[in-house]
């Protein structure tokens, strides 16, 4: 599975943004998918994960209550709806594919797609 993230941009604190990730091939066969982010000078952070059917999800503490991950296997997309954005959400966001089917474990993910930059101004 090859992944390409899009939808990033410059927004103000409190705004919302919706990121999309297009997968080549069928996402229904892609297994679990996830979103990560990496801010300048920091390690990559696991933000959210979703299982192959879209029924089960995982969120980091920083994303819980503000972000929603979803997928549409008929459209081969996985999205990340981000609400109430904060300046600390500024980062390059990547979607990724789980190598072992687990949607809740950061170490399961690989096959990084090209990221999209999100900048949140205060």
N, C-alpha and C positions, 0 to 999 in steps of 0.2 A: 504494500500500500504506500502510495506517495501522497504527501499532504502539503497543502498550500493555504496558509492563513491570510486573512484579509479583514478589513474593517477598522483598523486602527486609525488614530488621528489625535488631534489636539482638542481637548475639552476642558471645561472648568470644573472645579470641585463641586460635587453634588449632581453633576450631569450623568447621563447614561450612555452606554456604548454597546453595540452588539458586534461581536467578532464571529466570523465564519471561517470554517476550514473545509476546503473541498478535497475530497479523497478520490484518487484514481481507482478504478475498480469499484467493487461493491462494498460499501461500509458494513453491510450486514455480515459479510464474511471477514471483516477486518478485526473483529473482536473488540476488546475494550479500547476506548480512545480517551485522550486527556488533554488538558491545557496546562502549560507551564509558563512561567515568566522569568525574565532575568533583567534586573535593574543594573545600571552601570556600576561596576566594581563589586557586584554581589554574585553569589552563587545562584544557579537556577533553582526556582521554587516551584513545587508541585501545587497547582491551584485547584484543579477539579478533575474528576474522572467519571466515566460513564461506562456501564457494561455493554455488551454487544447488542442487547435488545433495547437498551435505553431505560430500563426499569429501575436500575440501581445506580446510585450516584455517590460520589465522595467529594467533600469540600474541605479545603484547609480552613483553619480558624480565621484567617484573614479574609476569606471569601464567603464564609458561611453567613447567610442572611442577606447578602448583597448580590451575589453572583448566582446564575443558574446555567447549568450545562444541559444541553439537549442534543438529540441527534435525529436525523431523518434518513433512514436507510434507503428510502425510495429516491431520494435526491442526492445521496452520497455526501451528506454534510453533517458536521457537528458544529454547534454554535455555543458561544459563551455570552450570555446577557449579563452585562455589568451595570449595576445601579449604584447610586450614591457614591460615585467615584471620589477617591481621595488622592492627594498628591503622591502619597506613598504607593499608589497603584501604578505609577509611572514605570514602564518597563517594555521590553520587547516580549511579546506573547507568542508562544509556539504551541502548535498542536502536535500530538505524538500518538504513536500506536503502541499498545501493550504487547509485549512479546510472549506473555504467558496467560493472557486472558484476565489478569487481575486489574481492576479499575481503581483500586484504593492504595496501591503501593507504588511509590515513585520509582523504585528500582526496577519495576517491571517494564518501564517505558523506554522505547528507543525509536528509531526511524523518525527522527525529528524532521518536521517540515520547515519551510522558510517562515520566519517570524513576521509579525506586524507590530509596529511601534505604537504604543499608547502613551500619550503625555497628558497629565492632568495638572492644570495650573491652579494655584491657590487664589 
